[in-house]
Amino acid sequence: AQRVTQPEKLLSVFKGAPVELKCNYSYSGSPELFWYVQYSRQRLQLLLRHISRESIKGFTADLNKGETSFHLKKPFAQEEDSAMYYCALKGGANNLFFGTGTRLTVIP
Amino acid sequence: SQTIHQWPATLVQPVGSPLSLECTVEGTSNPNLYWYRQAAGRGLQLLFYSVGIGQISSEVPQNLSASRPQDRQFILSSKKLLLSDSGFYLCAWSVQRPGEQYFGPGTRLTVT
């Protein structure tokens, strides 16, 4: 069965410090993974997808099939990065299975 | 450009009352449509999805139902609300890019 696990509900880091939001998945097929973000008073929106191998707002995420992980990383956190972050796994019919989310707070 | 609307934004309903939440999409044709519920500590749970008019798939058994009477309209309903139906309900749409979904502003439902 598909499952996405985000072990940290809350994460606080100081501005300028590195940040890593953890995501582990369970999926029998070839996984497609995404990170979604919800800033305060804004809609949930796509941040990045693993197949694009892109860096968005300084964030990157590498799919590690051996560890079944898709951790989100940024070398230097900014205050505007404070938000709720969701890891998601694509199922059939473009369904997404979301983790429980991690609330990131960047301390000035 | 494409937009997605949900209403109402907030709703307080007594236990046992009916429910109807509406979601409409503009600027695209034949989208996939989704209803999610966001409950505290449980993340986003997919409730229903639809790949076309009249085509509804349910992901979890529950007190809710969904309908898609028009191509860009998706409705979430209940005949009798339960306390456990309280939560934040999100509608989303997607077209071709796998996993890329666009979310509405959500409806916060409180069942009292």
Chai-1 contact restraints between the chains, C-beta under 6 A:
chainA,res_idxA,chainB,res_idxB,connection_type,confidence,min_distance_angstrom,max_distance_angstrom,comment,restraint_id
A,E32,B,G99,contact,1.0,0.0,6.0,A-B,restraint_1
A,F34,B,G99,contact,1.0,0.0,6.0,A-B,restraint_2
A,R43,B,F103,contact,1.0,0.0,6.0,A-B,restraint_3
A,R43,B,P105,contact,1.0,0.0,6.0,A-B,restraint_4
A,L44,B,F103,contact,1.0,0.0,6.0,A-B,restraint_5
A,L46,B,E100,contact,1.0,0.0,6.0,A-B,restraint_6
A,K90,B,P98,contact,1.0,0.0,6.0,A-B,restraint_7
A,K90,B,G99,contact,1.0,0.0,6.0,A-B,restraint_8
A,A93,B,V51,contact,1.0,0.0,6.0,A-B,restraint_9
A,N94,B,N32,contact,1.0,0.0,6.0,A-B,restraint_10
A,N94,B,S94,contact,1.0,0.0,6.0,A-B,restraint_11
A,N94,B,P98,contact,1.0,0.0,6.0,A-B,restraint_12
A,N95,B,L46,contact,1.0,0.0,6.0,A-B,restraint_13
A,N95,B,Y49,contact,1.0,0.0,6.0,A-B,restraint_14
A,F98,B,G43,contact,1.0,0.0,6.0,A-B,restraint_15
A,F98,B,L44,contact,1.0,0.0,6.0,A-B,restraint_16
A,G99,B,G43,contact,1.0,0.0,6.0,A-B,restraint_17
A,T100,B,G43,contact,1.0,0.0,6.0,A-B,restraint_18
A,G101,B,G43,contact,1.0,0.0,6.0,A-B,restraint_19
